[in-house]
Amino acid sequence: MNKQSSERPAVFIFLGMVLVLLSGRISAQDNTLYLLHIIPQANQLNPAVISPCKTYFELPLLSSVKLNLRNTGFGFHDAVHPGTGSQAGNYYLDLSNLDKKLKRMNYLRSDIDINLLGFGLTVREWFFTFGIANHTEIRAAYPDDILSIRDGNWDIDNQEANRISFNNMGVDATNWHSIGFSAAKEIMEGLKLGLRLKYIQGAANLNTRSSKLELNTTTSPITLEAAMNYSLNASFPVELGYAGNGLVNSLNFDNSFNNIVGDFIFNRNRGMSVDAGAVYYLDEVTQIAISFTDLGFIRWKKNVNNFNASGQYSFSGIDLDQYQMDPDPDNFLQALEDSLMQSFNAGGTAKSYMTLLSLKIFGGITREIIPDLKAGLMTKAEIYDMRIRPSLTLSLTYSPVPALSGSLSYTLMNNKIDQIGTALAVGSSGAQFYLITDNIPVRFTRYEGSIWMWPYNARMVSLRFGLNLIFGCRERQGQQESPGRQRSGKEGICPAYW
């Protein structure tokens, strides 16, 4: 292969990734892992990745645990400040500074993935994997207008009313189990393709289908008008209470966990998804990887409830005068809540519905700089709610000996540009322990008297770790499956898979 001609497309791909990523919003997870093909779990992000060892086994609950919490709007120090002087040791909420940090729409997300069972093995020219996992995904969207209500919907400095929009504010929370099977093969010299099919068993879901809530205040006379149109679907065992007019007026969760197996495991909430990917060697030291995961859906039929609320309300006259002169957000919110609850109609049905999984699209390129040291660039675009949230990661990976590999990464995400991550993989044939994070919080704080520690500057806390049993690494050392493998001079590891 002509080395000079192969470098040009690599440069174009690199520049294209940078331009696309710098023009979008930032979020990320699994970025550091994507180019670490020495870790078997990289196959979950790209089914074309073939482990450098012939066989691996995932220990139940131990081989892969992923925890992720991220917030695009603000960090702890943006909202909470320590007191000074006589107030030293106390913390206060800085709403003015928080208002400056929030974007038009902000997102809070939490992910917990636990691999329950899995293995990978080589059969002739094929590499197969099987895995069972549990996933929990929580997403919340909130607008910057949420802070405008703190002064009773009134701009005190300018003595004018605020118009507030809570449109698109909502929650999507899902827990599901997946059973996946994948196959990968080198179909031509330097090109590997992989495909994974997953059966999905939904456990529970809460999904905001549509969200519209607007507050409009006028001054002469002072009047607040509220308009709402809300739609919410849920799959969860709950007993509904109804008023005399047939509208929902209460929820009872007392018996929600009486039948865990029937309600959350063997139920009628089913779906499927597809993962696919490719790995291509441009030359002996350059590799490109592309993939997508979780292209699929869940059809919810068990314990389904559909809630709809709509209406308009006018809150006017003397009731609002007090908030113009001396606004108290607590009193205002309570009065507004009581009025809205009495004015909007809430009805419930039990029709099945469908939700889409969060589609992730990955792309990456690595190049060996010097023996045992590789530089990499990868991007990720996560798609849900018809929105694209991209990220960009640069990394350096070093493997001084076959049983020790480390990586340092730099990621743009969550509207921040200072996310530093790292990864460590220890072990060769027999057992391998790994630890990965996309962001290392370097400073923590906590309220006085509290046991909880909070990352002071970080907008994301991510951690993935596990213990794998791996076998057959030595036997695969001499195979010549790709241009990169021909450069492997180490026992038990194939550097081209990085």
Secondary structure, 3 states (H helix, E strand, C coil): CCHHHHHHHHHHHHHHHHHHHHCCCCCCCCHHHHCCCCCHHHHHCCCCCCCCCCEEEECCCCCCEEEEEEECCCCHHHHEEEECHHHECCEEECHHHHHHHCCCEEEEEEEEEEEEEEEEEEECCEEEEEEEEEEEEEEEEEEHHHHHHHHCCEECCCCEECEEECCCCEEEEEEEEEEEEEEEEEEECCEEEEEEEEEEEEEEEEEEEEEEEEEEEEECCEEEEEEEEEEEEEECCCEEEECCCCCEEEEECCCCCCCHHHHHHCCCCEEEEEEEEEEEECCCCEEEEEEEEEEEEEEECCCEEEEEEEEEEEEECHHHHHHHHCCCHHHHHHHHHHHHHHHCEEEEECCCEEEECCEEEEEEEEEEEECCEEEEEEEEEEEECCEEEEEEEEEEEEEEECCEEEEEEEEEECCEEEEEEEEEEECCCEEEEEEEECCCCCCEECCCCCCCCEECCCCEEEEEEEEEEEECCCCCCCCCCCCCHHHCCCCCCCHHHC
